[in-house]
Amino acid sequence: MTGPAIATERLNVSFADNHVVKDLSLSVQPGESFGIVGESGSGKSTVLRVLAGLNRDWSGEVAILGKSQPRQRDKAFHRAVQMVFQDPYGSLHPKKTVDDALAEPLTIHGIGDAEARIGRAMADVGLPPSFRFRYPHQLSGGQRQRVAIARALVLEPSILLLDEPTSALDVSIQAEVLNLLTSLRRQRNLTYILVSHDLAVVAHMCERLLVMQFGRGVEEMTAQTLAARNPQTDYARQLLVASEGFKRAG
C-alpha cells in the first residue's frame, strides 16, 4: 500500500448543539504509532470512535488503508481495524471465558483456524494456556487488558486503535502493557493510533502526536520535540507542565 494508513480531512462531529470535533485533518503512515492527546472533552476519543466505525454521525473524509470510508463499515474493515478500550472489565462479558471472548470475533467473521489463532494471540500477549477457560473476575486488571488486546489481535488486523489502554490499570502494571503493545507493533507490523491524556504514555509509545483542544488540532509534533520540551503553542506547553516527570524510553 502506498500513502497513509489512516487519514482524515476536515472531520467534523456534533452531538446536538455540541460541536466536539472541528475540521480535523490528520495522516498516519503504515507502521507508525501516532498519539492524540488533550484534556477530557477535547474530542480525542470521539475521533477514535469515528475511525473505528462506532460513531456514524460525522462529516468530512475518512480514508483507511487507501479506501474512502462510508459511515457504516463492512466486515472486511473490522478484520483490518480493531479497537482496544480503556476499561478491560467493562469490555469483557463477565459470564464468558477468555476462550469465548477470543472465539467470538472468529465466529462472526467465519474464520476457521480458531485453535491456532487463539493460541498465537494468547502467547503474543503473554497469557499461559491455563488462562483460556478463566472468567474475567478470575483475572487481574492487567491480565484482563491482555485478553482485550488478544481479542483485538485474533483477527490479525493491520491497525489497532487504542483508547487510553492503560489508564484504568495500576501504575505498576501500566508500563508492562505499554511495553507489550510496543513489542506487538514491531512483531506484527501494526499501525497504532493511541489516545491518551498522559503525555508520558504518548512519549513512550509514539513517533508523532497531535494535541487537541476544544475539538481542534492545535499542534502536531514529533516525540523528539516533546522530549526536548519544545512545543510551539501555549496550550501544548501547559499540557507538558501539567504532566511533569515523563521521559521517553529508548
Phi and psi in degrees as GROMACS dihedral restraints (atoms count N, CA, C in turn):
[ dihedral_restraints ]
;  ai    aj    ak    al  type     phi  dphi    fc
    3     4     5     6     1  -103.4    20    10
    4     5     6     7     1   155.8    20    10
    6     7     8     9     1    87.1    20    10
    7     8     9    10     1   178.4    20    10
    9    10    11    12     1   -68.0    20    10
   10    11    12    13     1   153.3    20    10
   12    13    14    15     1   -76.5    20    10
   13    14    15    16     1   -34.4    20    10
   15    16    17    18     1  -139.2    20    10
   16    17    18    19     1   134.0    20    10
   18    19    20    21     1  -148.8    20    10
   19    20    21    22     1   139.7    20    10
   21    22    23    24     1  -123.6    20    10
   22    23    24    25     1   150.2    20    10
   24    25    26    27     1  -133.5    20    10
   25    26    27    28     1   116.8    20    10
   27    28    29    30     1    49.7    20    10
   28    29    30    31     1    50.7    20    10
   30    31    32    33     1   -74.7    20    10
   31    32    33    34     1   129.2    20    10
   33    34    35    36     1  -129.4    20    10
   34    35    36    37     1   137.4    20    10
   36    37    38    39     1  -136.7    20    10
   37    38    39    40     1   130.6    20    10
   39    40    41    42     1  -128.8    20    10
   40    41    42    43     1   143.8    20    10
   42    43    44    45     1  -116.9    20    10
   43    44    45    46     1   108.3    20    10
   45    46    47    48     1    55.4    20    10
   46    47    48    49     1  -121.2    20    10
   48    49    50    51     1   -91.3    20    10
   49    50    51    52     1     4.7    20    10
   51    52    53    54     1   -98.5    20    10
   52    53    54    55     1   110.1    20    10
   54    55    56    57     1   -88.0    20    10
   55    56    57    58     1    98.4    20    10
   57    58    59    60     1   -94.8    20    10
   58    59    60    61     1   -23.0    20    10
   60    61    62    63     1  -131.5    20    10
   61    62    63    64     1   128.5    20    10
   63    64    65    66     1  -125.3    20    10
   64    65    66    67     1   107.6    20    10
   66    67    68    69     1    50.2    20    10
   67    68    69    70     1    48.7    20    10
   69    70    71    72     1   -90.0    20    10
   70    71    72    73     1   125.3    20    10
   72    73    74    75     1  -121.6    20    10
   73    74    75    76     1   131.7    20    10
   75    76    77    78     1  -149.7    20    10
   76    77    78    79     1   162.3    20    10
   78    79    80    81     1  -145.8    20    10
   79    80    81    82     1   130.4    20    10
   81    82    83    84     1  -125.3    20    10
   82    83    84    85     1   129.1    20    10
   84    85    86    87     1   -84.3    20    10
   85    86    87    88     1   154.6    20    10
   87    88    89    90     1   -56.2    20    10
   88    89    90    91     1   133.0    20    10
   90    91    92    93     1    82.9    20    10
   91    92    93    94     1    -2.5    20    10
   93    94    95    96     1   -85.3    20    10
   94    95    96    97     1   154.7    20    10
   96    97    98    99     1  -113.2    20    10
   97    98    99   100     1   116.8    20    10
   99   100   101   102     1  -118.8    20    10
  100   101   102   103     1   129.4    20    10
  102   103   104   105     1  -102.5    20    10
  103   104   105   106     1   146.2    20    10
  105   106   107   108     1  -122.7    20    10
  106   107   108   109     1   120.5    20    10
  108   109   110   111     1  -124.2    20    10
  109   110   111   112     1   156.8    20    10
  111   112   113   114     1   162.9    20    10
  112   113   114   115     1   167.5    20    10
  114   115   116   117     1   -71.5    20    10
  115   116   117   118     1   169.2    20    10
  117   118   119   120     1   -56.8    20    10
  118   119   120   121     1   136.0    20    10
  120   121   122   123     1    87.8    20    10
  121   122   123   124     1     2.0    20    10
  123   124   125   126     1   -77.4    20    10
  124   125   126   127     1   -14.0    20    10
  126   127   128   129     1   102.5    20    10
  127   128   129   130     1     0.7    20    10
  129   130   131   132     1   -67.1    20    10
  130   131   132   133     1   -42.5    20    10
  132   133   134   135     1   -69.8    20    10
  133   134   135   136     1   -31.2    20    10
  135   136   137   138     1   -62.5    20    10
  136   137   138   139     1   -40.7    20    10
  138   139   140   141     1   -59.2    20    10
  139   140   141   142     1   -44.5    20    10
  141   142   143   144     1   -62.9    20    10
  142   143   144   145     1   -40.4    20    10
  144   145   146   147     1   -67.7    20    10
  145   146   147   148     1   -33.4    20    10
  147   148   149   150     1   -65.2    20    10
  148   149   150   151     1   -47.0    20    10
  150   151   152   153     1   -60.6    20    10
  151   152   153   154     1   -36.6    20    10
  153   154   155   156     1   -77.4    20    10
  154   155   156   157     1   -11.0    20    10
  156   157   158   159     1    85.0    20    10
  157   158   159   160     1     9.9    20    10
  159   160   161   162     1   -84.5    20    10
  160   161   162   163     1   -28.2    20    10
  162   163   164   165     1  -110.4    20    10
  163   164   165   166     1   116.8    20    10
  165   166   167   168     1  -103.2    20    10
  166   167   168   169     1     4.4    20    10
  168   169   170   171     1  -106.7    20    10
  169   170   171   172     1    85.6    20    10
  171   172   173   174     1  -150.4    20    10
  172   173   174   175     1   165.8    20    10
  174   175   176   177     1  -132.8    20    10
  175   176   177   178     1   161.3    20    10
  177   178   179   180     1   112.3    20    10
  178   179   180   181     1  -160.4    20    10
  180   181   182   183     1  -120.2    20    10
  181   182   183   184     1   135.4    20    10
  183   184   185   186     1  -128.3    20    10
  184   185   186   187     1   122.4    20    10
  186   187   188   189     1  -123.2    20    10
  187   188   189   190     1   130.9    20    10
  189   190   191   192     1  -132.9    20    10
  190   191   192   193     1   128.6    20    10
  192   193   194   195     1    53.4    20    10
  193   194   195   196     1    41.7    20    10
  195   196   197   198     1    80.4    20    10
  196   197   198   199     1     3.3    20    10
  198   199   200   201     1  -118.5    20    10
  199   200   201   202     1   132.9    20    10
  201   202   203   204     1   -65.6    20    10
  202   203   204   205     1   133.0    20    10
  204   205   206   207     1  -101.4    20    10
  205   206   207   208     1   133.4    20    10
  207   208   209   210     1   -77.4    20    10
  208   209   210   211     1   173.6    20    10
  210   211   212   213     1   -68.6    20    10
  211   212   213   214     1   -35.4    20    10
  213   214   215   216     1  -104.5    20    10
  214   215   216   217     1   121.6    20    10
  216   217   218   219     1   -92.3    20    10
  217   218   219   220     1   158.3    20    10
  219   220   221   222     1   -98.6    20    10
  220   221   222   223     1   178.0    20    10
  222   223   224   225     1   -62.7    20    10
  223   224   225   226     1   -36.7    20    10
  225   226   227   228     1   -59.7    20    10
  226   227   228   229     1   -38.7    20    10
  228   229   230   231     1   -60.3    20    10
  229   230   231   232     1   -46.9    20    10
  231   232   233   234     1   -72.0    20    10
  232   233   234   235     1   -19.0    20    10
  234   235   236   237     1   -72.2    20    10
  235   236   237   238     1   -33.2    20    10
  237   238   239   240     1   -87.8    20    10
  238   239   240   241     1   -26.0    20    10
  240   241   242   243     1  -128.1    20    10
  241   242   243   244     1   120.2    20    10
  243   244   245   246     1  -126.7    20    10
  244   245   246   247     1   156.2    20    10
  246   247   248   249     1  -122.8    20    10
  247   248   249   250     1   142.0    20    10
  249   250   251   252     1  -113.8    20    10
  250   251   252   253     1   125.3    20    10
  252   253   254   255     1   -92.7    20    10
  253   254   255   256     1   169.3    20    10
  255   256   257   258     1   -67.4    20    10
  256   257   258   259     1   -44.0    20    10
  258   259   260   261     1  -106.9    20    10
  259   260   261   262     1   103.5    20    10
  261   262   263   264     1   -67.1    20    10
  262   263   264   265     1   -25.4    20    10
  264   265   266   267     1   -73.5    20    10
  265   266   267   268     1   -41.1    20    10
  267   268   269   270     1   -69.1    20    10
  268   269   270   271     1   -26.7    20    10
  270   271   272   273     1   -91.2    20    10
  271   272   273   274     1    -5.0    20    10
  273   274   275   276     1  -110.6    20    10
  274   275   276   277     1   136.9    20    10
  276   277   278   279     1   -71.6    20    10
  277   278   279   280     1   125.7    20    10
  279   280   281   282     1   -64.6    20    10
  280   281   282   283     1   -22.5    20    10
  282   283   284   285     1  -103.3    20    10
  283   284   285   286     1    12.7    20    10
  285   286   287   288     1  -116.4    20    10
  286   287   288   289     1   138.8    20    10
  288   289   290   291     1   -73.8    20    10
  289   290   291   292     1   169.6    20    10
  291   292   293   294     1   -55.3    20    10
  292   293   294   295     1   -43.1    20    10
  294   295   296   297     1   -59.5    20    10
  295   296   297   298     1   -44.2    20    10
  297   298   299   300     1   -59.5    20    10
  298   299   300   301     1   -45.8    20    10
  300   301   302   303     1   -61.3    20    10
  301   302   303   304     1   -38.8    20    10
  303   304   305   306     1   -81.4    20    10
  304   305   306   307     1   -29.8    20    10
  306   307   308   309     1   -76.7    20    10
  307   308   309   310     1   -30.1    20    10
  309   310   311   312     1   -57.3    20    10
  310   311   312   313     1   -49.6    20    10
  312   313   314   315     1   -61.1    20    10
  313   314   315   316     1   -33.9    20    10
  315   316   317   318     1   -67.3    20    10
  316   317   318   319     1   -39.1    20    10
  318   319   320   321     1   -64.5    20    10
  319   320   321   322     1   -45.7    20    10
  321   322   323   324     1   -58.4    20    10
  322   323   324   325     1   -39.1    20    10
  324   325   326   327     1   -93.0    20    10
  325   326   327   328     1     2.0    20    10
  327   328   329   330     1    65.0    20    10
  328   329   330   331     1    36.8    20    10
  330   331   332   333     1   -96.6    20    10
  331   332   333   334     1   129.9    20    10
  333   334   335   336     1   -86.0    20    10
  334   335   336   337     1   -35.5    20    10
  336   337   338   339     1   -83.7    20    10
  337   338   339   340     1    56.4    20    10
  339   340   341   342     1   -61.0    20    10
  340   341   342   343     1   -44.5    20    10
  342   343   344   345     1   -57.4    20    10
  343   344   345   346     1   -48.6    20    10
  345   346   347   348     1   -65.6    20    10
  346   347   348   349     1   -42.7    20    10
  348   349   350   351     1   -67.9    20    10
  349   350   351   352     1   -42.4    20    10
  351   352   353   354     1   -64.7    20    10
  352   353   354   355     1   -43.8    20    10
  354   355   356   357     1   -60.3    20    10
  355   356   357   358     1   -44.0    20    10
  357   358   359   360     1   -66.7    20    10
  358   359   360   361     1   -44.1    20    10
  360   361   362   363     1   -62.5    20    10
  361   362   363   364     1   -41.9    20    10
  363   364   365   366     1   -65.9    20    10
  364   365   366   367     1   -42.5    20    10
  366   367   368   369     1   -63.3    20    10
  367   368   369   370     1   -41.3    20    10
  369   370   371   372     1   -64.4    20    10
  370   371   372   373     1   -29.5    20    10
  372   373   374   375     1   -97.8    20    10
  373   374   375   376     1     6.9    20    10
  375   376   377   378     1    78.1    20    10
  376   377   378   379     1    29.2    20    10
  378   379   380   381     1  -104.1    20    10
  379   380   381   382     1   127.4    20    10
  381   382   383   384     1   -70.8    20    10
  382   383   384   385     1   155.5    20    10
  384   385   386   387     1   -55.2    20    10
  385   386   387   388     1   -27.7    20    10
  387   388   389   390     1   -64.8    20    10
  388   389   390   391     1   -16.1    20    10
  390   391   392   393     1   -82.2    20    10
  391   392   393   394     1    -6.8    20    10
  393   394   395   396     1   -62.6    20    10
  394   395   396   397     1   -32.1    20    10
  396   397   398   399     1  -110.5    20    10
  397   398   399   400     1    24.1    20    10
  399   400   401   402     1   -87.2    20    10
  400   401   402   403     1   159.6    20    10
  402   403   404   405     1  -100.6    20    10
  403   404   405   406     1   158.6    20    10
  405   406   407   408     1   -52.6    20    10
  406   407   408   409     1   -37.7    20    10
  408   409   410   411     1   -69.4    20    10
  409   410   411   412     1   -13.1    20    10
  411   412   413   414     1   -90.9    20    10
  412   413   414   415     1     3.9    20    10
  414   415   416   417     1  -116.4    20    10
  415   416   417   418     1   153.7    20    10
  417   418   419   420     1   -75.8    20    10
  418   419   420   421     1   169.3    20    10
  420   421   422   423     1   -58.1    20    10
  421   422   423   424     1   -43.3    20    10
  423   424   425   426     1   -65.1    20    10
  424   425   426   427     1   -39.1    20    10
  426   427   428   429     1   -66.6    20    10
  427   428   429   430     1   -39.0    20    10
  429   430   431   432     1   -62.8    20    10
  430   431   432   433     1   -39.8    20    10
  432   433   434   435     1   -69.4    20    10
  433   434   435   436     1   -31.3    20    10
  435   436   437   438     1   -64.2    20    10
  436   437   438   439     1   -37.7    20    10
  438   439   440   441     1   -64.0    20    10
  439   440   441   442     1   -43.4    20    10
  441   442   443   444     1   -61.9    20    10
  442   443   444   445     1   -38.4    20    10
  444   445   446   447     1   -68.3    20    10
  445   446   447   448     1   -42.1    20    10
  447   448   449   450     1   -60.6    20    10
  448   449   450   451     1   -40.7    20    10
  450   451   452   453     1   -61.5    20    10
  451   452   453   454     1   -39.2    20    10
  453   454   455   456     1   -67.5    20    10
  454   455   456   457     1   -34.1    20    10
  456   457   458   459     1   -80.0    20    10
  457   458   459   460     1   -20.7    20    10
  459   460   461   462     1   -64.7    20    10
  460   461   462   463     1   -25.6    20    10
  462   463   464   465     1   -83.9    20    10
  463   464   465   466     1    -1.3    20    10
  465   466   467   468     1    56.3    20    10
  466   467   468   469     1    56.9    20    10
  468   469   470   471     1   -73.9    20    10
  469   470   471   472     1   170.8    20    10
  471   472   473   474     1  -106.0    20    10
  472   473   474   475     1   -13.7    20    10
  474   475   476   477     1  -129.2    20    10
  475   476   477   478     1   132.7    20    10
  477   478   479   480     1  -116.6    20    10
  478   479   480   481     1   131.1    20    10
  480   481   482   483     1  -104.2    20    10
  481   482   483   484     1   120.3    20    10
  483   484   485   486     1  -115.4    20    10
  484   485   486   487     1   111.9    20    10
  486   487   488   489     1  -101.4    20    10
  487   488   489   490     1    98.1    20    10
  489   490   491   492     1    47.0    20    10
  490   491   492   493     1    56.0    20    10
  492   493   494   495     1   -67.7    20    10
  493   494   495   496     1   -12.8    20    10
  495   496   497   498     1  -119.9    20    10
  496   497   498   499     1    -0.2    20    10
  498   499   500   501     1   -69.9    20    10
  499   500   501   502     1   -21.5    20    10
  501   502   503   504     1   -89.4    20    10
  502   503   504   505     1     1.9    20    10
  504   505   506   507     1  -102.2    20    10
  505   506   507   508     1   156.3    20    10
  507   508   509   510     1   -59.6    20    10
  508   509   510   511     1   147.2    20    10
  510   511   512   513     1   -55.7    20    10
  511   512   513   514     1   -37.6    20    10
  513   514   515   516     1   -64.7    20    10
  514   515   516   517     1   -25.7    20    10
  516   517   518   519     1   -92.7    20    10
  517   518   519   520     1   -23.8    20    10
  519   520   521   522     1   -55.9    20    10
  520   521   522   523     1   -46.9    20    10
  522   523   524   525     1   -62.9    20    10
  523   524   525   526     1   -37.9    20    10
  525   526   527   528     1   -58.8    20    10
  526   527   528   529     1   -45.6    20    10
  528   529   530   531     1   -69.4    20    10
  529   530   531   532     1   -39.6    20    10
  531   532   533   534     1   -64.1    20    10
  532   533   534   535     1   -41.5    20    10
  534   535   536   537     1   -65.8    20    10
  535   536   537   538     1   -37.3    20    10
  537   538   539   540     1   -60.7    20    10
  538   539   540   541     1   -47.9    20    10
  540   541   542   543     1   -62.1    20    10
  541   542   543   544     1   -38.2    20    10
  543   544   545   546     1   -63.7    20    10
  544   545   546   547     1   -43.7    20    10
  546   547   548   549     1   -71.3    20    10
  547   548   549   550     1   -35.3    20    10
  549   550   551   552     1   -63.3    20    10
  550   551   552   553     1   -38.1    20    10
  552   553   554   555     1   -61.3    20    10
  553   554   555   556     1   -41.6    20    10
  555   556   557   558     1   -67.3    20    10
  556   557   558   559     1   -47.6    20    10
  558   559   560   561     1   -63.1    20    10
  559   560   561   562     1   -40.6    20    10
  561   562   563   564     1  -104.8    20    10
  562   563   564   565     1     3.3    20    10
  564   565   566   567     1    54.0    20    10
  565   566   567   568     1    50.4    20    10
  567   568   569   570     1   -89.7    20    10
  568   569   570   571     1   155.6    20    10
  570   571   572   573     1  -104.9    20    10
  571   572   573   574     1   133.5    20    10
  573   574   575   576     1  -118.8    20    10
  574   575   576   577     1   142.4    20    10
  576   577   578   579     1  -118.1    20    10
  577   578   579   580     1   124.3    20    10
  579   580   581   582     1  -113.7    20    10
  580   581   582   583     1   120.6    20    10
  582   583   584   585     1   -97.6    20    10
  583   584   585   586     1   131.4    20    10
  585   586   587   588     1  -157.8    20    10
  586   587   588   589     1   152.1    20    10
  588   589   590   591     1   -92.0    20    10
  589   590   591   592     1    -3.4    20    10
  591   592   593   594     1  -105.7    20    10
  592   593   594   595     1   108.8    20    10
  594   595   596   597     1   -63.9    20    10
  595   596   597   598     1   -29.2    20    10
  597   598   599   600     1   -63.3    20    10
  598   599   600   601     1   -41.8    20    10
  600   601   602   603     1   -63.1    20    10
  601   602   603   604     1   -45.3    20    10
  603   604   605   606     1   -65.8    20    10
  604   605   606   607     1   -40.8    20    10
  606   607   608   609     1   -61.6    20    10
  607   608   609   610     1   -34.5    20    10
  609   610   611   612     1   -72.8    20    10
  610   611   612   613     1   -34.5    20    10
  612   613   614   615     1  -102.9    20    10
  613   614   615   616     1   -26.7    20    10
  615   616   617   618     1  -118.2    20    10
  616   617   618   619     1   150.4    20    10
  618   619   620   621     1   -84.5    20    10
  619   620   621   622     1   -35.2    20    10
  621   622   623   624     1  -136.3    20    10
  622   623   624   625     1   159.0    20    10
  624   625   626   627     1  -148.2    20    10
  625   626   627   628     1   156.7    20    10
  627   628   629   630     1  -116.9    20    10
  628   629   630   631     1   129.5    20    10
  630   631   632   633     1   -95.1    20    10
  631   632   633   634     1   126.9    20    10
  633   634   635   636     1  -112.1    20    10
  634   635   636   637     1   145.3    20    10
  636   637   638   639     1  -146.7    20    10
  637   638   639   640     1   127.3    20    10
  639   640   641   642     1    52.1    20    10
  640   641   642   643     1    39.2    20    10
  642   643   644   645     1    86.0    20    10
  643   644   645   646     1    -4.1    20    10
  645   646   647   648     1  -112.0    20    10
  646   647   648   649     1   150.9    20    10
  648   649   650   651     1   -80.8    20    10
  649   650   651   652     1   115.8    20    10
  651   652   653   654     1   -98.6    20    10
  652   653   654   655     1   -23.0    20    10
  654   655   656   657     1  -163.1    20    10
  655   656   657   658     1   135.2    20    10
  657   658   659   660     1  -110.7    20    10
  658   659   660   661     1   136.6    20    10
  660   661   662   663     1  -148.5    20    10
  661   662   663   664     1   165.0    20    10
  663   664   665   666     1   -86.5    20    10
  664   665   666   667     1   162.2    20    10
  666   667   668   669     1   -62.6    20    10
  667   668   669   670     1   -30.0    20    10
  669   670   671   672     1   -64.5    20    10
  670   671   672   673     1   -41.1    20    10
  672   673   674   675     1   -62.4    20    10
  673   674   675   676     1   -41.2    20    10
  675   676   677   678     1   -63.9    20    10
  676   677   678   679     1   -46.3    20    10
  678   679   680   681     1   -64.4    20    10
  679   680   681   682     1   -32.5    20    10
  681   682   683   684     1   -80.5    20    10
  682   683   684   685     1     0.1    20    10
  684   685   686   687     1    55.5    20    10
  685   686   687   688     1    48.8    20    10
  687   688   689   690     1  -129.6    20    10
  688   689   690   691     1    44.7    20    10
  690   691   692   693     1   -67.8    20    10
  691   692   693   694     1   160.8    20    10
  693   694   695   696     1   -92.2    20    10
  694   695   696   697     1   -26.7    20    10
  696   697   698   699     1  -102.4    20    10
  697   698   699   700     1   152.1    20    10
  699   700   701   702     1   -60.7    20    10
  700   701   702   703     1   -41.2    20    10
  702   703   704   705     1   -63.6    20    10
  703   704   705   706     1   -43.7    20    10
  705   706   707   708     1   -63.9    20    10
  706   707   708   709     1   -36.9    20    10
  708   709   710   711     1   -65.1    20    10
  709   710   711   712     1   -39.2    20    10
  711   712   713   714     1   -63.8    20    10
  712   713   714   715     1   -42.2    20    10
  714   715   716   717     1   -59.4    20    10
  715   716   717   718     1   -40.6    20    10
  717   718   719   720     1   -63.4    20    10
  718   719   720   721     1   -45.9    20    10
  720   721   722   723     1   -62.5    20    10
  721   722   723   724     1   -37.8    20    10
  723   724   725   726     1   -70.0    20    10
  724   725   726   727     1   -21.3    20    10
  726   727   728   729     1  -116.6    20    10
  727   728   729   730     1    60.0    20    10
  729   730   731   732     1   -61.9    20    10
  730   731   732   733     1   156.7    20    10
  732   733   734   735     1    87.5    20    10
  733   734   735   736     1     8.5    20    10
  735   736   737   738     1   -85.4    20    10
  736   737   738   739     1   158.8    20    10
  738   739   740   741     1  -147.5    20    10
  739   740   741   742     1   146.6    20    10
  741   742   743   744     1   -78.1    20    10
  742   743   744   745     1   128.1    20    10
  744   745   746   747     1   -76.1    20    10
  745   746   747   748     1   151.7    20    10
